[in-house]
Amino acid sequence: MGDATIAGQPDGPQYYAVEQLRTAQSRILNLSQSLVIWRARVEKYRTTDRTAAKDTFDVLLSVRHDLAEVLGKTRLLLMEAEEYQTAQTAGKLRDGLLGFNLMSSNYRPVYDTLHAFAQSLPVEGTTNAAIVGRLMNNIKLGYYPTDPDNIAWMLRGIQFPEGVTTNLLDPCCGCGKALRQIAQGNNCYAYGMELDESRAEEAQTRLHRVGFGSFFYSRISREAFHLLFLNPPYLSVLNESGGKSRHEKRFLIESFPALAYGGLLIYVIPYYRLTPDICRVLVDNFSDLAVWRFTDAEFKKFKQVAVFGVRKRRDLVLQDTLWLERYAENPAAIPSLAELPENRYALPGEPLEVPLFQGQKFNRRELEQQLRRSASFTQMMTARSELDDGTKRPLLPLSISQIGLVGGSGMINGLIECDSPHIIKGRIIKVIRTVSEELHDHDGMRMGEEIRETISNKMIFNILTPKGFKALT
């Protein structure tokens, strides 16, 4: 990941959190003003037009809802930027706004507080530069290798089936260390996908199969894996087209169909990314959900949690997500991975096949592995080998023209084993024949001569026998 855009440096990528805070500031200022305007309109219609007053009050309710939603998102962005005190203020403002009596006549303190908060957001000057500096310290070219000690705690909670080779998938495997640690010694087949080619090359030394390129353009069998280990990239920069989407949700949505029903998801994200939309995906598609905080030193550095869940079929009735969303509000309530009970999650005991695993980019080593496992390719190569090694005899006697073609092509060059051994060499030469014809007019007078050339092929067999050399045409 390149240098971030800070004050006085317009070139280069812009960090998602910094850019979104600028947008949030503008939204809070505009919505705060709208809140006051629509409250004044309610008062205007209150005594003259009750229908208009009700419709206007409904708009006022909608403005408050939008403003509360922006404050909630701002809180998460501030936590990502490690502006924890300001994030706490955003949460208090949101809660206070939702409890505020919209028919109150004392809007001035509300407006002033929201306006002052928006102006205090770290979007300009040295504060912005300080945030970018922290973001850059926290990332390694957008790559967050999972801490081995915390992987060990996760492993403690997984029960692998006896006598069954389990399939593991990591859609953004990096150098493959995390998945290798999970697979090693547990009778597993480890599959990884990696965007960065140098890390993918390294992952090939640790994992069984690695696909090159973007996971989103890969082709992978559905319901073919016992375990999905997903540690997606975060602290994203804006893309070239100005897109502001985050990858945590997209990776989750597009990768879990590869997991078998009853298979285990381990989803590693910062706790503040347990947003309502992500929690909805988790609750709808996974049972036995639990959130476990990384151990103290690692949690302080990256704020990571591991969400464990067993894939289920979607419920017909929507389930509550608030219990899961609350962890984003209160990380102190999240238990540590060190408290994860041993063998808490059992992987499915049925063997699974992975008939399709193809990365976005061509990977020669992966192709070699696929060809070695291909029964049809093996059969074809075996048949070809037998054909090449066996004695080749024509089904019927060759005609003169066929003998000429075979001889001229060099297919019967060399030693001929027979009663009189000899060496034969066939070749074709071109023969040019010239024909002349006199031309006469209708009175029989000679007008000249027409010369025509004809070209034909001539087959020559040079034969060396014990009795001497012969040339047959």
C-alpha positions in Angstrom: 0.0 0.0 0.0 1.4 3.4 -1.0 1.7 6.6 0.9 -1.5 8.1 2.1 -2.9 11.4 1.1 -2.5 14.0 3.8 -2.7 17.8 4.0 -0.5 19.3 1.3 0.0 15.9 -0.5 -2.8 15.5 -3.1 -1.2 12.5 -4.9 -1.5 8.9 -3.8 -4.3 6.7 -2.5 -6.6 8.0 0.3 -7.4 5.8 3.3 -11.0 4.7 3.6 -11.5 6.0 7.2 -10.0 9.4 6.6 -12.0 10.0 3.4 -15.2 8.7 5.1 -14.7 11.0 8.0 -14.7 14.0 5.6 -18.0 12.8 4.2 -19.4 12.2 7.7 -18.5 15.7 8.8 -20.5 17.2 5.8 -23.5 14.9 6.5 -23.7 15.8 10.2 -23.5 19.5 9.5 -26.2 19.3 6.8 -28.6 17.0 8.8 -28.2 19.1 11.9 -29.4 22.1 10.0 -32.2 20.1 8.4 -33.3 19.0 11.9 -33.9 22.7 12.9 -35.6 23.6 9.6 -38.1 20.7 9.7 -38.9 21.4 13.3 -39.7 25.0 12.4 -42.0 23.8 9.6 -43.9 21.5 12.0 -44.5 24.5 14.2 -45.7 26.5 11.2 -48.4 23.9 10.3 -49.2 22.9 13.8 -52.2 25.2 14.2 -53.2 25.8 10.6 -52.9 22.4 8.8 -52.8 19.3 10.9 -52.3 16.9 7.9 -49.3 19.0 6.7 -48.0 19.1 10.2 -48.1 15.3 10.5 -46.4 14.8 7.1 -43.7 17.3 8.1 -43.2 15.6 11.4 -42.6 12.3 9.6 -39.9 13.9 7.6 -38.4 15.2 10.9 -38.3 11.7 12.2 -36.6 10.5 9.1 -33.9 13.3 9.4 -33.2 12.2 13.0 -32.9 8.6 12.0 -30.4 9.5 9.2 -28.4 11.7 11.6 -28.3 9.0 14.2 -27.1 6.5 11.6 -24.3 8.8 10.4 -23.2 9.3 14.1 -23.1 5.5 14.5 -20.9 5.1 11.4 -18.7 8.0 12.4 -18.1 6.2 15.7 -16.8 3.1 14.0 -14.6 5.2 11.7 -13.1 7.0 14.7 -12.4 3.7 16.4 -10.6 2.5 13.3 -8.5 5.7 13.3 -7.8 5.1 17.0 -9.6 8.3 18.0 -11.3 6.5 20.9 -12.4 9.5 23.0 -14.0 11.2 20.0 -15.6 7.9 19.1 -17.1 7.7 22.6 -18.6 11.2 22.1 -20.2 10.1 18.8 -21.9 7.2 20.6 -23.2 9.4 23.3 -24.5 12.0 20.8 -26.3 9.2 18.9 -28.0 7.8 22.0 -28.9 11.3 23.2 -30.4 12.2 19.8 -32.5 9.1 19.7 -34.0 10.0 23.1 -34.5 13.7 22.3 -38.1 15.0 22.3 -38.5 16.2 18.7 -41.4 18.5 19.8 -39.1 20.4 22.2 -38.7 24.1 21.5 -35.1 24.0 22.7 -33.2 22.9 19.7 -30.3 25.4 19.9 -28.1 23.3 22.3 -28.7 20.2 20.2 -27.6 22.0 17.0 -24.6 23.7 18.7 -23.4 20.4 20.1 -23.7 18.5 16.8 -22.1 21.4 14.9 -19.2 21.6 17.3 -18.7 17.8 17.2 -18.6 17.8 13.3 -16.0 20.6 13.4 -13.9 18.6 15.8 -13.6 15.5 13.5 -10.0 14.8 12.5 -10.1 15.6 8.8 -7.7 18.4 8.4 -4.1 19.4 9.0 -1.8 17.7 11.6 -4.6 15.6 13.1 -5.3 14.0 9.8 -1.6 13.4 9.3 -1.4 11.8 12.7 -4.3 9.4 11.8 -2.7 8.4 8.5 0.6 7.8 10.3 -1.1 5.4 12.7 -2.9 3.6 9.9 0.4 3.2 8.0 2.1 1.8 11.2 -0.7 -0.7 11.6 -0.5 -2.1 8.1 2.0 -4.0 6.1 1.2 -3.3 2.4 -2.4 -4.1 3.3 -1.4 -7.5 4.6 -2.3 -8.6 8.2 -0.7 -12.0 9.0 -2.7 -13.7 11.8 -0.7 -14.0 15.0 0.5 -17.6 15.5 -0.2 -17.6 19.2 -3.9 -16.7 18.6 -4.0 -19.4 15.8 -2.9 -21.9 18.5 -5.8 -20.8 20.7 -8.2 -21.2 17.8 -6.9 -24.7 17.0 -7.6 -25.7 20.6 -11.3 -25.1 20.0 -11.5 -27.2 16.8 -12.2 -30.9 16.8 -11.0 -32.7 13.6 -12.7 -35.9 12.6 -10.8 -39.1 12.9 -10.0 -40.9 9.6 -11.2 -38.2 7.4 -9.1 -35.8 5.4 -10.7 -32.3 5.8 -10.5 -29.5 3.3 -9.5 -26.0 4.5 -9.9 -22.8 2.5 -8.3 -19.4 3.1 -9.6 -16.9 0.4 -6.8 -14.4 1.2 -4.0 -16.7 2.4 -1.0 -14.4 2.2 2.1 -16.4 2.7 0.1 -19.4 3.8 1.5 -19.5 7.4 -1.9 -19.3 9.2 -3.6 -22.0 7.2 -0.4 -24.2 7.3 -0.5 -23.9 11.1 -4.1 -25.1 11.2 -3.6 -27.9 8.8 -0.3 -29.3 10.0 -0.6 -32.6 11.8 -4.4 -32.7 11.4 -4.9 -34.7 8.2 -6.0 -31.7 6.2 -5.8 -30.5 2.6 -5.1 -26.8 2.5 -6.4 -24.5 -0.3 -5.4 -20.8 -0.5 -6.1 -17.9 -2.8 -3.8 -14.9 -2.9 -3.8 -11.6 -4.9 -0.1 -10.7 -4.4 1.9 -13.0 -6.6 5.1 -13.0 -4.5 3.1 -14.1 -1.4 1.2 -16.6 -3.5 4.6 -18.1 -4.7 5.6 -18.4 -1.0 2.3 -19.9 0.0 2.8 -22.7 -2.6 5.7 -24.0 -0.4 3.3 -24.4 2.5 -0.1 -25.2 1.2 -1.3 -28.1 -1.0 -2.9 -25.8 -3.6 -2.8 -22.1 -4.2 -4.7 -20.0 -6.7 -3.2 -16.7 -8.0 -5.1 -13.5 -8.4 -8.3 -12.0 -6.9 -10.6 -14.3 -5.0 -13.6 -12.5 -6.5 -12.6 -13.7 -10.0 -11.7 -17.3 -9.0 -13.8 -20.4 -9.6 -14.2 -22.7 -6.5 -16.5 -25.6 -5.9 -19.5 -24.9 -3.6 -20.0 -26.7 -0.3 -16.7 -28.5 -0.6 -14.8 -27.3 2.5 -14.9 -28.4 6.1 -13.4 -25.1 7.4 -13.3 -21.6 6.0 -10.6 -19.4 7.6 -11.3 -15.8 6.6 -9.1 -12.9 7.5 -10.0 -10.3 4.9 -8.0 -7.1 4.2 -9.2 -4.0 6.0 -8.1 -0.4 6.4 -8.7 -0.2 2.7 -7.7 2.6 0.4 -10.1 4.1 -2.1 -9.8 2.5 -5.5 -9.1 4.3 -8.8 -12.8 4.9 -9.6 -13.4 6.4 -6.2 -15.2 3.4 -4.8 -15.5 3.3 -1.0 -16.6 -0.3 -0.4 -15.0 -2.4 2.3 -13.9 -5.9 1.7 -14.9 -7.5 5.0 -18.5 -8.0 4.0 -17.9 -8.8 0.3 -15.3 -11.5 1.2 -17.8 -13.0 3.7 -20.7 -13.1 1.3 -18.7 -14.5 -1.6 -16.7 -17.1 0.2 -19.1 -18.8 2.6 -20.9 -20.7 -0.2 -17.7 -22.8 -0.6 -18.2 -24.0 3.0 -20.2 -27.2 3.5 -23.4 -27.1 5.6 -22.2 -28.0 9.1 -18.7 -26.6 8.2 -16.9 -24.1 10.5 -16.3 -20.4 9.7 -13.5 -18.6 11.5 -13.9 -14.9 10.6 -11.2 -12.5 11.7 -12.1 -8.8 11.7 -11.7 -5.8 13.9 -14.5 -5.8 16.5 -15.8 -2.5 15.4 -16.6 -4.0 12.0 -19.4 -6.1 13.6 -21.8 -3.7 11.8 -25.5 -4.4 11.4 -25.1 -5.5 7.8 -22.3 -7.9 8.6 -24.1 -9.2 11.7 -27.2 -9.9 9.5 -25.2 -12.1 7.1 -23.7 -14.0 10.0 -26.9 -14.6 11.9 -28.8 -15.6 8.7 -26.3 -18.2 7.6 -24.5 -19.5 10.7 -25.6 -21.1 14.0 -23.7 -21.5 17.2 -22.1 -18.1 16.7 -19.6 -16.8 19.2 -17.1 -14.0 19.3 -13.7 -14.3 20.8 -11.2 -11.5 21.3 -7.6 -11.8 20.5 -5.2 -12.0 23.5 -4.3 -8.7 25.1 -1.2 -7.6 23.2 -2.5 -8.5 19.8 -6.0 -7.0 20.5 -4.4 -3.7 21.6 -2.6 -3.6 18.3 -5.2 -4.5 15.7 -8.5 -4.8 17.7 -9.2 -8.2 16.1 -11.8 -10.8 17.1 -12.5 -14.2 15.7 -16.1 -15.0 15.0 -16.8 -18.7 15.0 -20.0 -20.1 13.4 -21.4 -23.3 11.9 -23.0 -22.9 8.5 -26.7 -23.6 8.4 -29.5 -23.2 5.9 -31.2 -19.8 6.0 -34.1 -19.5 8.4 -37.5 -18.6 7.1 -37.9 -16.0 9.9 -35.3 -13.3 10.5 -33.4 -13.8 13.7 -32.3 -11.0 16.1 -28.8 -9.5 15.5 -28.7 -7.0 18.3 -26.8 -9.3 20.6 -24.0 -9.6 18.1 -24.0 -5.9 17.2 -23.5 -4.9 20.8 -20.0 -6.3 20.8 -19.0 -3.4 18.6 -20.2 -1.1 21.3 -18.7 -2.9 24.2 -15.5 -4.8 23.4 -14.8 -5.4 27.1 -17.6 -7.9 27.1 -15.9 -10.1 24.4 -14.2 -13.2 26.0 -10.6 -13.9 25.1 -9.6 -16.6 22.7 -7.7 -18.1 25.7 -11.1 -18.9 27.1 -12.3 -20.9 24.1 -13.1 -24.4 25.3 -11.2 -27.3 23.9 -12.9 -29.1 21.0 -15.7 -26.5 21.1 -16.4 -26.9 17.4 -16.4 -30.3 15.6 -15.8 -30.3 11.8 -18.1 -32.5 9.6 -17.0 -36.2 9.5 -17.9 -36.8 5.9 -15.1 -36.6 3.2 -15.6 -33.9 0.6 -14.3 -33.5 -3.0 -13.1 -30.2 -4.5 -13.5 -30.8 -8.3 -13.0 -27.1 -9.1 -10.3 -24.8 -7.7 -9.1 -22.2 -10.2 -7.5 -18.8 -9.6 -7.9 -15.6 -11.6 -4.4 -15.9 -13.1 -2.6 -18.7 -14.8 -0.6 -20.7 -12.4 1.7 -23.3 -14.1 2.3 -25.3 -10.9 -1.4 -25.5 -10.1 -2.1 -26.6 -13.7 0.5 -29.4 -13.4 -1.1 -30.6 -10.2 -4.5 -30.6 -11.9 -3.2 -32.6 -14.9 -1.6 -35.1 -12.6 -4.9 -35.7 -10.9 -6.9 -35.9 -14.1 -7.8 -39.5 -14.9 -8.7 -38.7 -18.6 -5.3 -37.0 -19.1 -3.5 -39.9 -17.5 -5.4 -42.3 -19.7 -4.6 -40.3 -22.8 -0.9 -40.1 -22.0 -0.8 -43.9 -21.3 -2.5 -44.7 -24.6 -0.1 -42.4 -26.4 2.9 -44.0 -24.8 1.7 -47.5 -25.7 1.1 -46.4 -29.3 4.6 -44.8 -29.5 6.3 -47.8 -28.1 4.5 -50.5 -30.0 5.2 -52.0 -33.4 3.2 -50.1 -36.1 1.8 -52.2 -38.9 -0.8 -51.1 -41.5 -4.2 -52.7 -41.4 -4.1 -53.2 -45.2 -1.3 -53.4 -47.7 -0.1 -50.0 -48.8 -0.8 -48.7 -52.3 1.9 -47.3 -54.5 0.8 -43.7 -53.8 0.8 -44.4 -50.0 4.3 -45.9 -50.2 5.4 -42.8 -52.0 4.0 -40.5 -49.3 5.4 -42.6 -46.4 8.8 -42.8 -48.0 9.0 -39.2 -49.0 8.0 -38.0 -45.5 10.9 -39.9 -44.0 8.7 -42.3 -41.9 10.6 -45.4 -43.2 14.1 -44.0 -43.1 16.8 -46.2 -41.6 17.6 -49.8 -41.0 15.1 -52.4 -42.4 15.3 -55.7 -40.6 14.5 -58.5 -43.1 16.0 -61.6 -44.9 18.5 -59.2 -46.6 19.1 -56.3 -44.1 19.4 -52.9 -45.8 19.3 -49.2 -45.1 16.7 -47.2 -47.0 16.3 -43.5 -47.5 13.4 -42.0 -49.4 13.3 -38.6 -50.9 11.1 -36.7 -53.4 12.6 -34.5 -56.2 10.8 -32.2 -58.7 11.2 -33.1 -62.4 10.7 -30.3 -65.0 9.8 -31.4 -68.5 9.8 -29.0 -71.5 7.5 -29.5 -74.4 7.5 -27.4 -77.6 4.8 -27.1 -80.2 4.7 -25.3 -83.5 1.9 -22.9 -84.2 0.3 -22.5 -87.7 -2.4 -20.2 -89.1 -5.5 -21.4 -90.9 -3.6 -21.4 -94.2 -1.0 -23.7 -92.7 1.7 -21.1 -92.5 4.1 -21.5 -89.5 3.5 -18.7 -86.9 6.0 -19.6 -84.3 6.5 -22.0 -81.4 4.9 -22.4 -78.0 7.0 -23.8 -75.2 5.3 -25.4 -72.1 6.9 -26.6 -68.9 5.4 -29.4 -66.7 6.5 -30.1 -63.2 6.1 -33.5 -61.5 7.3 -35.2 -58.4 9.6 -38.1 -58.6 10.1 -40.6 -55.7 13.6 -41.9 -55.3 14.6 -44.7 -52.8 18.3 -44.9 -52.0 19.1 -48.4 -50.8 22.3 -49.6 -49.2 22.6 -53.4 -49.1 25.5 -55.8 -48.4 25.9 -56.1 -52.1 26.1 -52.4 -52.9 24.2 -49.2 -53.4 21.0 -49.0 -55.5 18.7 -46.1 -56.4 15.1 -47.0 -57.3 12.8 -44.5 -58.9 
